[in-house]
Amino acid sequence: NPPTHHPHHPPHAKKMALSMMASSAIVARPVVQTRARRTAVRATGRVAMKVVARGAAWLPGSEAPAYLDGSLPGDYGFDPLALGKSPAVLAKFREAEVIHCRWCMLAVAGMLGQEILGYGNWLDAPNSMIAGGDATYFGANLGPALFTTTAAVEVALMGFVEGKRGAETDTEKRIYPGGAFDPMGLSKGDLDSLKLKEIKNGRLAMVAVFGMFMQGSVTHTGPVANWIAHISDPWGMNVATSNSVAIPYMHPEVFASGAGSAAYWAAAVPSWYPGV
């Protein structure tokens, strides 16, 4: 019989083989566990996920709705009535808010500018046309102009412009058209920062216009005159001490019928307001 050959394995070879076997076992275990998890996921159709809600900046300690993820300009998680839960409705609200912001910013500039430059207040501005007089613009006489004719022209022009804007299918372009509406090329810079500034100033302007209208209804003067009166006598001229109309609960006659209610509303709205 031929001699049996017993190969000699050096000690380091045995150590290397044991190390490789241990490594294979360590690597194989997570793979098997991972496959088991995947099989379980396929079988149940459920995946466990941990969702962390975003804090609502408008009310510290509260949570923002899931559909307000902070991607929109000026999104502070404010929607306590869940009016924007539908994506389509949220898009319409967003567009309407931006457009109203722009109109109110123009309105504030006009209300203040007219009075600061000495051309009367915004409450009295339509009176000359209503009385059949000439229309004026910053003191320049524009000739005879009927209130109804002016309103009809403005409605026609606005209808044309809004019709062109509404025909745009892209929501972003409908809100931020650019082009001829950005003659200074501001949108080529930090557009996101400008969007945020616009929505912040616009929201403030909407509140300001509402305040100016309510204030004018009470005092029958413009915001500049009201401010001058307030700083001249802060304790005597303010919403609590000199307000005779704007706080309904202090005037129960507003809820009554007859002469008392009519007198209240006659004092609460400008003379040119429809129905007065």
C-alpha positions as CSV (number, residue, x, y, z in Angstrom):
1,N,0.0,0.0,0.0
2,P,1.3,3.4,-0.9
3,P,2.0,5.6,2.1
4,T,-0.9,7.8,3.2
5,H,-0.1,11.5,2.8
6,H,-1.3,13.8,5.5
7,P,-0.8,17.4,4.5
8,H,0.5,19.6,7.1
9,H,-1.5,22.8,7.7
10,P,0.4,25.5,9.4
11,P,-1.2,27.0,12.5
12,H,-1.9,30.4,10.8
13,A,-3.9,28.6,8.0
14,K,-6.2,27.1,10.6
15,K,-6.7,30.4,12.3
16,M,-7.6,32.1,8.9
17,A,-10.1,29.3,8.1
18,L,-11.9,29.7,11.5
19,S,-11.9,33.5,11.1
20,M,-13.5,33.2,7.6
21,M,-16.2,30.8,8.9
22,A,-17.0,33.1,11.8
23,S,-17.3,36.1,9.5
24,S,-19.6,34.2,7.1
25,A,-21.9,33.3,10.0
26,I,-22.0,37.0,11.2
27,V,-22.8,38.3,7.7
28,A,-25.3,35.6,7.0
29,R,-27.4,36.2,10.1
30,P,-28.5,39.8,9.2
31,V,-29.2,38.7,5.6
32,V,-31.5,35.9,6.8
33,Q,-33.2,38.3,9.3
34,T,-33.6,40.9,6.6
35,R,-35.2,38.4,4.2
36,A,-37.5,37.3,7.0
37,R,-38.6,40.8,7.6
38,R,-39.2,41.4,3.9
39,T,-41.2,38.2,3.7
40,A,-43.3,39.3,6.7
41,V,-43.9,42.8,5.2
42,R,-45.1,41.2,1.9
43,A,-47.3,38.8,3.8
44,T,-49.0,41.5,6.0
45,G,-48.8,44.4,3.6
46,R,-48.0,46.8,6.4
47,V,-44.9,48.8,7.1
48,A,-44.3,50.3,10.5
49,M,-43.3,54.0,10.2
50,K,-42.7,56.6,12.8
51,V,-44.1,60.0,11.7
52,V,-42.9,63.1,13.5
53,A,-45.4,66.0,13.3
54,R,-44.1,69.4,12.5
55,G,-44.7,72.1,15.1
56,A,-47.1,74.9,14.2
57,A,-45.2,78.2,14.5
58,W,-48.4,80.2,14.9
59,L,-49.2,78.5,18.2
60,P,-46.2,77.2,20.1
61,G,-46.8,73.7,21.4
62,S,-49.3,72.8,18.7
63,E,-48.8,70.5,15.7
64,A,-49.2,71.6,12.1
65,P,-51.5,69.6,9.8
66,A,-49.8,67.0,7.7
67,Y,-50.8,68.8,4.5
68,L,-49.1,71.9,5.6
69,D,-45.5,70.7,5.4
70,G,-43.8,74.1,5.3
71,S,-43.2,74.1,1.5
72,L,-45.5,77.0,0.8
73,P,-44.4,80.6,1.4
74,G,-45.5,81.8,4.8
75,D,-46.7,78.4,5.9
76,Y,-46.9,78.5,9.7
77,G,-49.2,75.5,10.1
78,F,-52.3,77.7,10.6
79,D,-55.5,75.9,9.6
80,P,-57.5,75.2,12.7
81,L,-60.7,74.4,10.7
82,A,-58.9,72.2,8.2
83,L,-60.2,74.3,5.3
84,G,-57.1,73.4,3.2
85,K,-57.2,69.6,3.7
86,S,-58.0,69.0,0.0
87,P,-55.0,69.8,-2.2
88,A,-57.3,71.4,-4.9
89,V,-58.9,73.7,-2.3
90,L,-55.6,74.5,-0.7
91,A,-54.2,75.6,-4.1
92,K,-57.2,77.9,-4.7
93,F,-56.9,79.4,-1.2
94,R,-53.2,80.0,-1.8
95,E,-53.8,81.8,-5.1
96,A,-56.7,83.9,-3.7
97,E,-54.6,84.9,-0.7
98,V,-51.7,86.2,-2.8
99,I,-54.1,88.2,-5.1
100,H,-55.9,89.7,-2.1
101,C,-52.5,90.5,-0.5
102,R,-51.5,92.5,-3.6
103,W,-54.7,94.4,-3.8
104,C,-54.6,95.3,-0.1
105,M,-51.0,96.5,-0.3
106,L,-52.0,98.8,-3.2
107,A,-55.1,99.9,-1.1
108,V,-53.0,100.8,1.9
109,A,-50.6,102.8,-0.2
110,G,-53.5,104.7,-1.8
111,M,-55.4,105.3,1.4
112,L,-52.3,106.7,3.2
113,G,-50.7,108.4,0.2
114,Q,-53.8,110.5,-0.7
115,E,-54.1,111.8,2.8
116,I,-50.4,112.4,3.4
117,L,-50.1,114.4,0.2
118,G,-53.1,116.6,1.2
119,Y,-55.7,115.5,-1.3
120,G,-58.3,114.5,1.3
121,N,-59.1,111.1,2.7
122,W,-60.2,107.9,1.0
123,L,-63.7,108.1,2.5
124,D,-64.5,111.4,0.7
125,A,-62.8,110.5,-2.6
126,P,-65.9,109.2,-4.5
127,N,-68.1,112.1,-3.3
128,S,-67.3,114.5,-6.1
129,M,-68.2,111.9,-8.8
130,I,-71.4,110.8,-6.9
131,A,-72.5,114.5,-6.8
132,G,-71.9,114.8,-10.6
133,G,-68.7,116.8,-10.3
134,D,-65.4,116.3,-12.1
135,A,-63.0,113.5,-11.3
136,T,-59.6,114.3,-9.9
137,Y,-56.4,112.4,-9.6
138,F,-53.7,113.7,-7.2
139,G,-55.2,117.2,-7.7
140,A,-55.4,117.0,-11.5
141,N,-58.9,117.6,-12.9
142,L,-59.8,114.7,-15.3
143,G,-63.1,116.3,-16.3
144,P,-66.7,115.0,-15.9
145,A,-66.9,111.3,-14.9
146,L,-69.9,109.4,-13.7
147,F,-69.4,106.9,-10.9
148,T,-71.4,104.2,-12.7
149,T,-69.3,104.7,-15.9
150,T,-66.0,104.6,-14.1
151,A,-67.1,101.5,-12.2
152,A,-68.2,99.8,-15.5
153,V,-64.9,100.6,-17.2
154,E,-62.9,99.2,-14.2
155,V,-65.0,96.1,-14.1
156,A,-64.5,95.5,-17.9
157,L,-60.7,96.0,-17.6
158,M,-60.5,93.9,-14.5
159,G,-62.5,91.2,-16.2
160,F,-60.2,91.1,-19.2
161,V,-57.0,90.9,-17.1
162,E,-58.4,88.3,-14.8
163,G,-59.7,86.3,-17.7
164,K,-56.2,86.2,-19.3
165,R,-54.7,85.2,-15.9
166,G,-57.3,82.6,-15.3
167,A,-56.6,81.0,-18.7
168,E,-53.2,79.9,-17.5
169,T,-53.2,76.3,-16.4
170,D,-50.0,76.4,-14.4
171,T,-50.8,77.5,-10.9
172,E,-47.3,78.9,-10.3
173,K,-47.4,81.0,-13.5
174,R,-50.8,82.2,-12.6
175,I,-49.6,83.5,-9.3
176,Y,-46.1,84.5,-10.3
177,P,-46.3,85.3,-14.1
178,G,-42.9,87.1,-14.3
179,G,-42.0,88.5,-17.8
180,A,-43.6,91.9,-18.3
181,F,-44.9,91.9,-14.7
182,D,-41.3,91.8,-13.5
183,P,-39.6,94.7,-15.4
184,M,-36.8,95.0,-12.8
185,G,-35.9,91.3,-13.0
186,L,-36.3,90.7,-9.3
187,S,-37.4,87.1,-9.8
188,K,-34.0,86.2,-11.1
189,G,-32.6,86.6,-7.6
190,D,-33.8,84.9,-4.4
191,L,-37.4,84.4,-5.4
192,D,-38.3,82.3,-2.4
193,S,-37.3,85.1,0.0
194,L,-39.3,87.6,-2.0
195,K,-42.4,85.3,-1.9
196,L,-42.1,85.1,1.8
197,K,-41.8,88.9,2.2
198,E,-44.8,89.4,-0.1
199,I,-47.1,87.1,1.8
200,K,-46.1,88.6,5.2
201,N,-46.6,92.2,4.0
202,G,-49.8,91.2,2.2
203,R,-51.3,89.6,5.3
204,L,-50.5,92.7,7.3
205,A,-52.0,94.9,4.6
206,M,-55.3,92.9,4.6
207,V,-55.6,93.5,8.4
208,A,-54.7,97.1,7.9
209,V,-57.4,97.7,5.2
210,F,-60.0,96.1,7.4
211,G,-58.9,98.3,10.3
212,M,-58.9,101.5,8.2
213,F,-62.4,100.7,7.0
214,M,-63.7,100.1,10.5
215,Q,-61.9,103.1,11.9
216,G,-63.2,105.3,9.1
217,S,-66.7,104.1,9.7
218,V,-66.5,105.3,13.4
219,T,-64.6,108.5,13.0
220,H,-65.6,109.4,9.3
221,T,-62.0,110.5,8.8
222,G,-58.9,109.0,7.3
223,P,-56.2,106.9,9.0
224,V,-53.7,109.8,9.1
225,A,-56.1,112.1,10.9
226,N,-57.0,109.3,13.3
227,W,-53.4,108.7,14.1
228,I,-52.7,112.3,14.7
229,A,-55.8,112.5,17.0
230,H,-54.6,109.4,18.9
231,I,-51.0,110.6,19.5
232,S,-52.3,114.0,20.6
233,D,-54.6,112.4,23.2
234,P,-53.8,108.7,23.7
235,W,-56.0,108.2,26.7
236,G,-58.9,110.1,25.3
237,M,-58.8,108.9,21.6
238,N,-58.6,105.2,21.4
239,V,-60.8,102.1,20.7
240,A,-62.1,101.9,24.2
241,T,-62.9,105.5,25.2
242,S,-63.8,107.3,22.0
243,N,-65.4,104.4,20.0
244,S,-69.1,105.0,19.6
245,V,-69.9,102.4,16.9
246,A,-67.4,99.7,16.2
247,I,-67.9,97.5,19.3
248,P,-71.4,96.0,18.8
249,Y,-71.8,94.5,22.3
250,M,-71.5,98.0,23.8
251,H,-74.5,99.1,21.6
252,P,-77.5,96.8,22.0
253,E,-79.5,98.9,19.6
254,V,-77.6,97.3,16.7
255,F,-79.5,94.1,17.4
256,A,-82.9,95.8,17.6
257,S,-85.3,96.6,14.8
258,G,-86.6,100.0,13.8
259,A,-85.2,103.5,14.1
260,G,-82.4,102.5,16.6
261,S,-80.9,99.9,14.3
262,A,-81.2,102.2,11.2
263,A,-79.4,105.1,13.1
264,Y,-76.6,102.8,14.2
265,W,-75.9,101.5,10.6
266,A,-76.3,105.0,9.2
267,A,-73.4,106.1,11.4
268,A,-71.4,103.0,10.9
269,V,-70.8,103.1,7.1
270,P,-69.7,105.8,4.7
271,S,-72.4,108.0,3.1
272,W,-71.6,106.6,-0.4
273,Y,-71.9,103.0,0.6
274,P,-74.7,101.2,-1.4
275,G,-78.0,101.1,0.3
276,V,-77.3,104.0,2.7
